[in-house]
Structures are given as structure tokens and as C-alpha cells.
């Protein structure tokens, strides 16, 4: 204790003058610099200072002012943060055998995946939603309200948001995500490819998020999503699932997810995806699923609108190319939009999409 008294006082001063968050970073730097002879002794002497803001941060992030955590949970969250600081510097807590280690399951929910999805700050999500709603068009608002109503009433439903590039489908996903997260709920944003997933907040590929096999077929199920697993519990807790650029994926991917979710949720009503609200998005005029050696018939039969799920899909359309209309006069915008709608109507008939929205 005498050898590390200087470091203990430094951590106490840091938490008093700045924040416990900074003090945790300082502790990690001390470990990296090999300045501490017995790190576990310093931890035991300072953990109250190092964890001083944990409960406040968790209450703010989740929008739950009445949340309570045990001392062990608070310590675990702080140790996880310290561990992450070390990992970013190529170090690991395993180097110090007497230092306590964070539990693998994470923090207050006991489910690492759910914890990760609840890390957003509710107040920030509310501000973001207000900002986006100030810019939303009437057409986008109609889509937004239909999907949000299905989420808030727990009525379930499968939607397909159909629109070509520039109609700002991603804008609608962001508005929905912020609205639902501002209520302390979980949204899973996914896409068929990593590039498309980067445009969504917290986005991941559908294969990665749900464990859909790459070579999915009519008998496959999602990997590592057995009933009772962390991934299964996350799916049960989710309020909205978004899958952008869906036409690029094979119908077997969606049917695999449907089978797995029905098995996990076991709804008595036998609704698609266990009664969860699922929003697919994309444009059938763009790239469809790649079938090696396949012809037109094979490619069409592998598309989402050839699946049994399509009869449950409510098609919502975005027709205004906001990217193109920006900067045009009202008259020019109306004329361009009229021509665009005429072209789209002809093409939609060819790919057998309903025209009534």
C-alpha cells in the first residue's frame, strides 16, 4: 500500500476533479505503463471512486430513473470498461492474475446482447427523433406512422418499404429507430450486405445478427438461436426488425428466420416471425439474389416476392426522389415527379407489385 499510495491518491483526485469515467481511463493507463506493483490492491482501495458514476450513467442511458444495481454489477460494468481500454492498447486483464475480471455476461440484464442494444441514451434518441420529424415529408410520414402504430400496439406485421434510390428509405428507418429507442425499446437494424448496414445506426448484416446460414435452404434454422440462448432472448425482446436491401437475399434466408422466430416465440396466433414487426426494404429494379448458373426463372423464384411470406407483406411505397428534387422549383419538381411516377407504374406492373400501396 505504501508503494502505491501515490497512485491511489492520483485516482481519488482524478475522480474529484473530473469524473469517474476519466479515473477508469487513468487506471487503465497505469496498468499499461506497468507503474502498479499490485494492481488489485489499488483497485480494492479505489473501486468506489472508479465506479462513482456507473449507476447514474445506466439510468440515463436507459431512461429508467428508478433502476438499481448491486455492488457486484456496478463493479462488473467498471471492470468491463477498463478491460476495453486495455484491449484498445493491445493489453488484457489476464496479465494480472490477482485483478478481478468482469463476468462474460456483462451487466445489469444478464444478457450481453440486450445490454448492447440498450446502451443508447434515451434523451439523445428523443432529440434525434424531433430533428428528423421536422424534416419528414407527408409521404414518409404516412409510412412512418403505419409502422410505428404496429409497433406501439404490439399488433405485429410484415411490411415492405418499396422505393428506388433517392426516396430516402434510410431516413424513414432512422426516424423509426429513434422513435422506438426514445421509449426504451429495442430495434435491430440489419441489411443484406455490410455496406448497406453501415448506413443504419447499429446496423449489421442479417446473417451476422441472426445467425442465418450462408447456404440456407428450406430446412435450415438460424445458428446459435436455440430457445433460451442470449440471441433468442434478444429476438423475444425486440420491438422492430429492419432488413434493408432485402431483394438481394434469397427467400430461404427469410424463411429460415421465420421458422426460427416462430419456434422461439411460440405465438398461439401463428403470425409470421412470431408476431414481431418486420420491415423489409429495397427496390426490385436493382440487384436481385445471385444464383450461380441460374437463369431468369431461378432468380425470380429466389426473390422475396416468391415466398409464402409475401402474402403477409403490406407494401408501402416511397415515390418522391428527394435527392433529385432538391434545388428544383415547385413546377419543375411536379413535372419531373409526374414523369417518374409514369415510368415506375409501367415497371411495377412488369414485376407484379401491387399498385395500391
C-alpha positions, -999 to +999 in steps of 0.1 A: +000+000+000+029+024+008+044+018-027+011+026-045-002+054-022+008+080-048-013+062-075-043+057-051-043+095-043-040+103-080-071+082-088-090+098-060-080+133-072-090+124-107-125+114-097-129+145-076-116+169-102-130+154-134-151+122-135-151+085-126-150+078-163-117+096-166-105+079-134-111+045-151-091+055-181-063+067-158-063+033-140-061+015-174-031+038-184-014+029-151-018-008-159-004-003-194+026+017-181+034-011-156+036+015-128+015-005-103+032-033-085+000-050-071-029-036-092-056-055-073-045-036-041-051-003-059-084-015-073-097-025-038-086+009-024-102+029-052-131+010-067-157+033-050-141+062-068-138+043-101-175+033-101-190+066-088-209+074-120-219+039-132-255+039-118-262+074-130-250+066-165-271+034-167-302+053-155-296+080-181-288+056-210-319+035-204-343+063-193-351+044-161-345+067-131-356+041-107-330+015-118-309-001-091-278-022-095-259-044-070-224-035-060-211-066-079-230-054-111-215-019-107-180-033-103-186-056-132-195-027-155-165-007-145-141-037-150-156-043-184-148-006-193-113-010-180-109-042-199-120-025-231-095+003-226-067-023-222-078-042-253-076-010-274-039-008-263-032-044-270-033-055-234-055-078-213-065-081-177-053-117-179-018-104-174-026-096-138-039-128-122-049-112-089-070-085-106-108-092-106-122-100-141-156-089-154-181-117-159-187-127-195-224-120-194-219-083-190-241-060-169-275-054-154-297-075-177-275-106-176-277-107-214-248-091-232-267-088-265-296-070-248-272-048-229-255-037-261-288-027-277-298-006-246-266+014-245-281+044-263-291+075-244-329+078-244-328+116-242-305+118-273-328+095-292-357+117-284-339+148-297-328+130-328-364+119-335-376+155-331-350+167-355-359+141-381-397+147-378-391+184-385-378+173-420-401+144-428-424+147-459-461+138-459-453+106-479-426+095-455-448+104-425-476+081-438-451+051-439-436+061-406-470+062-388-483+029-401-452+010-390-449+029-356-485+022-348-480-016-354-450-015-330-467+005-302-499-016-304-480-049-304-502-059-334-472-073-354-470-072-391-447-076-421-440-045-443-421-040-475-408-004-480-405-001-517-386+028-533-358+034-557-326+052-547-331+088-535-365+083-519-348+082-485-358+049-472-329+051-448-343+083-434-375+065-425-356+037-408-337+063-387-369+081-378-385+048-367-354+037-348-351+069-328-389+070-320-388+034-306-355+038-288-367+070-272-392+048-255-366+025-241-373-003-266-350-023-289-347-020-326-325-043-347-313-027-379-299-051-405-292-053-442-283-079-468-247-065-471-221-049-449-220-017-470-258-012-467-256-020-429-231+009-424-259+034-433-281+022-404-274+031-367-261-001-350-266-019-383-253-054-390-258-079-417-288-101-413-266-132-414-244-119-386-272-106-364-295-137-366-270-165-375-287-172-408-266-199-427-249-187-458-262-217-477-297-216-462-324-239-477-360-249-470-350-269-439-323-247-423-327-228-390-307-199-375-274-209-359-269-202-322-305-191-317-318-220-297-347-212-273-332-198-241-300-185-256-289-149-254-297-144-291-331-159-287-339-137-257-328-106-277-352-115-305-380-120-280-373-086-265-371-067-299-399-044-310-388-038-346-366-056-371-354-037-402-338-055-431-327-032-459-319-043-494-339-074-489-343-083-526-306-091-527-312-121-503-326-155-511-361-163-499-345-192-479-328-166-456-361-150-446-380-183-443-352-196-421-355-166-398-393-170-398-391-207-388-366-199-361-385-170-346-418-189-346-401-217-327-386-192-302-417-171-296-443-198-300-473-174-305-507-191-304-517-169-334-491-184-357-481-150-371-451-146-394-419-140-374-437-149-342-458-117-343-429-093-344-429-062-366-405-067-395-398-041-422-381-052-454-368-025-478-354-022-512-360-019-549-367-049-571-354-030-601-319-032-586-297-063-579-316-095-571-303-126-553-273-141-571-279-177-582-248-193-597-256-206-631-292-197-626-314-183-653-343-157-652-368-183-637-344-194-609-336-158-600-373-148-599-382-178-578-354-169-553-368-134-548-387-123-517-420-118-535-419-155-545-420-166-508-451-176-488-442-146-466-450-122-494-488-127-490-484-113-454-464-082-466-480-049-468-462-029-495-456+008-486-442+030-514-419+060-515-421+076-549-405+111-545-368+112-554-358+137-527-322+136-539-332+147-574-359+172-563-336+191-540-330+226-555-357+224-582-386+249-584-421+236-574-433+235-610-402+217-623-404+192-593-440+184-601-433+178-638-404+156-630-423+136-604-452+131-627-429+116-654-411+095-628-444+081-615-455+071-650-423+052-656-425+034-623-461+024-628-451+007-661-422-011-644-442-021-613-467-039-634-439-060-650-426-072-617-461-079-603-461-054-574-494-041-561-502-005-571-525+004-542-497+006-515 
